[in-house]
Amino acid sequence: MWMQERLAWLVESYAIDVCGYALLSNHYHLVVKIGPERLPVWSDREVIERWTRLYSGTTAARRYLEHQALSAS
């Protein structure tokens, strides 16, 4: 089911655990736990990579991931 796959992807991408969910015909209920204990082990690069999985990212984020200078000087 696409919803279960999407939830698994979100758990891999962000510091959350899915505690429970219910899929109904026109909506869903989702209970998540934020897992701050995972955050200290993520590097700045890993945070940006995880964020850009869902969002296109800013120019600065793309340049950082491509090891380019972040300033014009």
SETOR-160972 format. One line per 4 residues: number of its first residue (from 1); for each residue x, y, z of N, C-alpha, C. Coordinates in nm, 3 decimals. Layout:
SETOR-160972
NUM) X/Y/Z/X/Y/Z/X/Y/Z | ...;
END
This chain:
SETOR-160972
1) 0.084/-0.116/0.000/0.000/0.000/0.000/0.090/0.124/0.000 | 0.054/0.224/-0.076/0.139/0.342/-0.092/0.157/0.419/0.037 | 0.055/0.421/0.121/0.064/0.496/0.246/0.167/0.434/0.339 | 0.171/0.305/0.348/0.269/0.237/0.433/0.411/0.260/0.381;
5) 0.427/0.258/0.249/0.558/0.285/0.190/0.602/0.429/0.219 | 0.509/0.521/0.210/0.540/0.661/0.237/0.577/0.681/0.384 | 0.505/0.617/0.475/0.538/0.627/0.616/0.676/0.569/0.645 | 0.710/0.458/0.584/0.843/0.399/0.602/0.951/0.493/0.551;
9) 0.925/0.559/0.439/1.020/0.655/0.383/1.038/0.774/0.477 | 0.930/0.823/0.534/0.937/0.935/0.627/1.017/0.899/0.753 | 0.998/0.777/0.803/1.072/0.733/0.921/1.222/0.727/0.890 | 1.258/0.683/0.769/1.399/0.679/0.729/1.456/0.819/0.709;
13) 1.374/0.912/0.665/1.422/1.046/0.631/1.427/1.142/0.748 | 1.341/1.124/0.845/1.330/1.219/0.955/1.342/1.147/1.089 | 1.358/1.224/1.194/1.374/1.167/1.328/1.237/1.143/1.391 | 1.160/1.054/1.330/1.028/1.021/1.383/1.009/0.870/1.387;
17) 0.923/0.826/1.474/0.877/0.688/1.480/0.726/0.690/1.466 | 0.673/0.601/1.386/0.528/0.589/1.373/0.480/0.494/1.481 | 0.398/0.546/1.570/0.344/0.465/1.680/0.216/0.393/1.639 | 0.142/0.453/1.548/0.019/0.391/1.502/-0.045/0.475/1.395;
21) -0.129/0.412/1.316/-0.202/0.485/1.213/-0.330/0.410/1.180 | -0.425/0.483/1.126/-0.552/0.425/1.081/-0.587/0.490/0.949 | -0.606/0.408/0.846/-0.644/0.458/0.714/-0.793/0.439/0.695 | -0.864/0.548/0.670/-1.006/0.544/0.646/-1.032/0.581/0.500;
25) -1.153/0.577/0.457/-1.182/0.599/0.315/-1.151/0.742/0.270 | -1.164/0.839/0.358/-1.142/0.977/0.316/-1.039/1.055/0.400 | -0.975/0.989/0.495/-0.871/1.054/0.574/-0.793/0.948/0.650 | -0.693/0.993/0.722/-0.615/0.901/0.804/-0.581/0.965/0.938;
29) -0.548/0.881/1.034/-0.500/0.924/1.166/-0.359/0.870/1.181 | -0.272/0.954/1.233/-0.132/0.917/1.244/-0.079/0.962/1.380 | -0.014/0.871/1.451/0.048/0.903/1.578/0.198/0.882/1.561 | 0.272/0.989/1.579/0.417/0.980/1.564/0.487/1.025/1.691;
33) 0.607/0.976/1.708/0.692/1.018/1.819/0.817/1.080/1.758 | 0.848/1.200/1.800/0.969/1.265/1.753/1.086/1.203/1.828 | 1.189/1.167/1.755/1.304/1.098/1.814/1.427/1.186/1.823 | 1.431/1.281/1.917/1.546/1.371/1.925/1.677/1.300/1.959;
37) 1.669/1.179/2.011/1.792/1.107/2.044/1.873/1.073/1.919 | 1.810/1.074/1.801/1.881/1.047/1.676/1.956/1.169/1.623 | 1.908/1.286/1.657/1.962/1.408/1.598/2.110/1.434/1.625 | 2.162/1.411/1.746/2.303/1.443/1.770/2.400/1.365/1.681;
41) 2.359/1.253/1.629/2.451/1.173/1.546/2.445/1.213/1.399 | 2.354/1.302/1.362/2.346/1.347/1.223/2.440/1.464/1.200 | 2.520/1.456/1.097/2.607/1.568/1.059/2.523/1.674/0.988 | 2.580/1.792/0.971/2.510/1.897/0.896/2.476/1.849/0.756;
45) 2.569/1.779/0.694/2.548/1.728/0.559/2.430/1.630/0.555 | 2.424/1.541/0.653/2.315/1.443/0.656/2.180/1.510/0.675 | 2.174/1.614/0.758/2.049/1.687/0.777/2.004/1.750/0.645 | 2.097/1.812/0.574/2.063/1.875/0.446/2.022/1.770/0.343;
49) 2.091/1.658/0.339/2.055/1.551/0.245/1.914/1.498/0.274 | 1.883/1.478/0.399/1.749/1.429/0.435/1.642/1.532/0.401 | 1.671/1.659/0.424/1.575/1.765/0.395/1.551/1.776/0.245 | 1.656/1.762/0.165/1.640/1.776/0.020/1.578/1.653/-0.045;
53) 1.556/1.547/0.030/1.480/1.433/-0.024/1.335/1.472/-0.052 | 1.283/1.561/0.030/1.143/1.602/0.016/1.130/1.737/-0.053 | 1.223/1.827/-0.026/1.218/1.962/-0.082/1.335/1.980/-0.179 | 1.319/2.069/-0.275/1.426/2.089/-0.373/1.549/2.153/-0.310;
57) 1.534/2.221/-0.201/1.647/2.282/-0.134/1.678/2.420/-0.189 | 1.752/2.494/-0.113/1.792/2.628/-0.154/1.919/2.619/-0.238 | 1.954/2.729/-0.300/2.078/2.734/-0.377/2.196/2.704/-0.286 | 2.195/2.761/-0.166/2.305/2.738/-0.072/2.314/2.590/-0.034;
61) 2.201/2.524/-0.013/2.202/2.381/0.023/2.259/2.298/-0.091 | 2.217/2.327/-0.214/2.269/2.252/-0.330/2.419/2.274/-0.347 | 2.463/2.399/-0.329/2.605/2.429/-0.341/2.685/2.358/-0.232 | 2.633/2.355/-0.112/2.700/2.285/-0.001/2.716/2.137/-0.033;
65) 2.609/2.074/-0.082/2.614/1.932/-0.114/2.707/1.901/-0.231 | 2.729/1.999/-0.319/2.818/1.983/-0.434/2.960/2.031/-0.402 | 2.987/2.063/-0.276/3.118/2.108/-0.229/3.164/2.234/-0.301 | 3.071/2.325/-0.328/3.103/2.452/-0.391/3.108/2.560/-0.285;
69) 3.174/2.670/-0.319/3.180/2.784/-0.227/3.040/2.838/-0.203 | 3.012/2.876/-0.079/2.879/2.927/-0.045/2.866/3.077/-0.064 | 2.976/3.148/-0.078/2.971/3.292/-0.099/3.023/3.326/-0.238 | 2.988/3.443/-0.284/3.028/3.485/-0.418/3.173/3.532/-0.421;
73) 3.233/3.559/-0.308/3.371/3.611/-0.305/3.474/3.501/-0.317;
END
